[in-house]
Amino acid sequence: MKHNVKQIVISTFEKNMDLCLSDYENVALKDLELDSLGFVSFIVDLENSLSINIPEEFLIIDELPDLLTFSQIVENLYEAKNGRDIID
């Protein structure tokens, strides 16, 4: 089964954070004043959607890049687990 990981990350983020692209495009996640419960829900939904585990070092909000860079990290994790079964 092929996944568009970037789109899954974005749609899961928007659903859990109640934000749209113009609210967070090119903004570091730490600068968005994210709700911690919403962020945990985002990560859990993302892990469940992609059947991956995101290591703790990628979950420190103060050190996270913008969402598009984070989606590349998630894509790399997905690829490492499942091979190159991704739609670009």
Secondary structure in CASP SS format (residue, H / E / C, confidence):
PFRMAT SS
TARGET T0000
AUTHOR 0000-0000-0000
METHOD secondary structure of the structure
MODEL  1
M C 1.00
K C 1.00
H E 1.00
N C 1.00
V H 1.00
K H 1.00
Q H 1.00
I H 1.00
V H 1.00
I H 1.00
S H 1.00
T H 1.00
F H 1.00
E H 1.00
K H 1.00
N H 1.00
M H 1.00
D C 1.00
L C 1.00
C C 1.00
L H 1.00
S H 1.00
D H 1.00
Y H 1.00
E C 1.00
N C 1.00
V C 1.00
A C 1.00
L H 1.00
K H 1.00
D H 1.00
L H 1.00
E C 1.00
L C 1.00
D C 1.00
S H 1.00
L H 1.00
G H 1.00
F H 1.00
V H 1.00
S H 1.00
F H 1.00
I H 1.00
V H 1.00
D H 1.00
L H 1.00
E H 1.00
N H 1.00
S H 1.00
L H 1.00
S C 1.00
I C 1.00
N C 1.00
I C 1.00
P C 1.00
E H 1.00
E H 1.00
F H 1.00
L C 1.00
I C 1.00
I H 1.00
D H 1.00
E H 1.00
L C 1.00
P C 1.00
D C 1.00
L H 1.00
L H 1.00
T H 1.00
F H 1.00
S H 1.00
Q H 1.00
I H 1.00
V H 1.00
E H 1.00
N H 1.00
L H 1.00
Y H 1.00
E H 1.00
A H 1.00
K H 1.00
N H 1.00
G C 1.00
R C 1.00
D C 1.00
I E 1.00
I C 1.00
D C 1.00
END
